[in-house]
Amino acid sequence: MKQYQAVVIGFGKGGKTLAATLAKAGWSVALIEQSTSMYGGTCINIGCIPTKALVHDAQQHHEFAAAMRRKSDVVGFLRDKNYHNLADLLNVEVIDGRAEFVDSHTLRVVTPNGELSLRGEKIFINTGARSQVPNIDGITSTPGVFDSTGLLDLETLPAKLGILGGGYIGVEFASMFAKFGSKVTIYEAASRFLPREDKDIADAVLAILQQQGVELVLNAKVQKVSPSQGGVAVHLPQGEAHFDALLMASGRAPNTQGLQLDKAGVKVNERGAVVVDSFLHTSVAHIWALGDVNGGPQFTYISLDDFRIVRDQLLGAGLRSTADRKQVPYSVFMTPTLSRVGITEEQAREQGADFQVVSLPVAAITRARVMNETQGVLKAVVENKTGQILGVALLAVDSHEMINTVKTVMDAGLPYTQLRDQIFTHPSMSEALNDLFSLVK
């Protein structure tokens, strides 16, 4: 039985970065990955990178098949680079296989060449998340039904695409495929679209999607799906709809199945996520969980911050924790991008805050005019007494860049005047923050 100072299960952002860091610090490290197509993790292979490459090409009006080929080239390059970034290190052994716990220090790994056992002084679970499958009759047996991973492997653009789920994944894919030329219909079971956003922002998103040709069906009670004329039929109480392809965009669940965590004494919650404290320790002192598997925000940059927390435990002062994150921004890469940080207007009202709201149409921004990208709105919630920015929503081209500036100001505890009076380059989207916060009274 081979022994290592550190065993990392999963090649995701947090795990791979930790493995490389510990190896460079002189630790003996094993990194176990069950799929050779997942070197580098979800983001590089089936998440952020391929989808954003396709979004870019859709915005540039590239042909679908060519965009898919370029996406595959980008992913292949980064996957190979990530593999060699670890496999070429002196103290790292990359093991292809599926891991399961035998006890809290021992793992059994099923490899293409048989089973092996290994022991880790410290173990790090970084197995990510998987697509959730909705409980709908025929969903798993009907050809033409895909999760987001499968849809990224299509070679032919579906003329008609149905999407089950109107959350952020569904919105991103709907906008992308509509820009490529698909007729897209979103089925959302809830009565409200994008409930985490203020209604005015959700309405603005919907208006843009509808201009792109996307149809939204709320209160959609999909009864079953079935094969239909080489495609997929979606059955609802009001009738059937037929599509060339159907996307399941019902969210993602932590990937803990098959790990035999109970044998290690590692606890999971009702969703199957590994339970961790603010330092990412599991219920077993020498086992940590990083990334989507621990039930935190499912973002690559959170997985990277998980790495920083664990690194500080092992090689630093041991003070960094999830409490240090403050504001966590996010972006939905529809066209244009929706980005947000902090709380919404509705949340501020629920909290009894004394605040004001300001908004600016993107059509009023010079840079947006230059780029001919004038759809959307900027919105900010500002506390009256302190001038602190409570939250910002940016539905605008390049908002994924702008939101990081807002986060930095909020984390620093600076008032809105820092952005109102800041000197930005011109013409740029960032300088619109001057104009937005000049509206605060």
LINDA-V21063 format. One record per run of one state. SS is the DSSP state (H for helix, E for strand, - for the rest). FROM is the first residue (numbers start at 0). LEN is the number of residues. If there is no record, write none. Layout:
ss={SS/SS}
from={FROM/FROM}
len={LEN/LEN}
//
This chain:
ss={-/E/-/H/-/E/-/H/-/H/-/H/-/H/-/E/-/E/-/E/-/E/-/E/-/E/-/E/-/H/-/E/-/H/-/E/-/H/-/E/-/E/-/E/-/E/-/E/-/E/-/H/-/E/-/E/-/E/-/E/-/H/-/H/-/H/-/E/-/E/-/H/-/E/H/-/H/-/E/-/E/-/H/-/E/-/H/-/H/-}
from={0/1/9/12/24/28/33/35/38/41/46/47/59/63/87/91/96/97/101/105/111/113/125/128/131/136/137/144/146/147/151/159/164/167/180/182/187/198/211/214/217/221/228/230/236/238/243/244/248/251/254/260/264/267/268/273/274/280/281/286/289/290/294/299/315/321/325/329/332/337/342/344/350/354/361/364/365/371/376/383/387/395/398/411/414/415/416/420/431/438}
len={1/8/3/12/4/5/2/3/3/5/1/12/4/24/4/5/1/4/4/6/2/12/3/3/5/1/7/2/1/4/8/5/3/13/2/5/11/13/3/3/4/7/2/6/2/5/1/4/3/3/6/4/3/1/5/1/6/1/5/3/1/4/5/16/6/4/4/3/5/5/2/6/4/7/3/1/6/5/7/4/8/3/13/3/1/1/4/11/7/3}
//
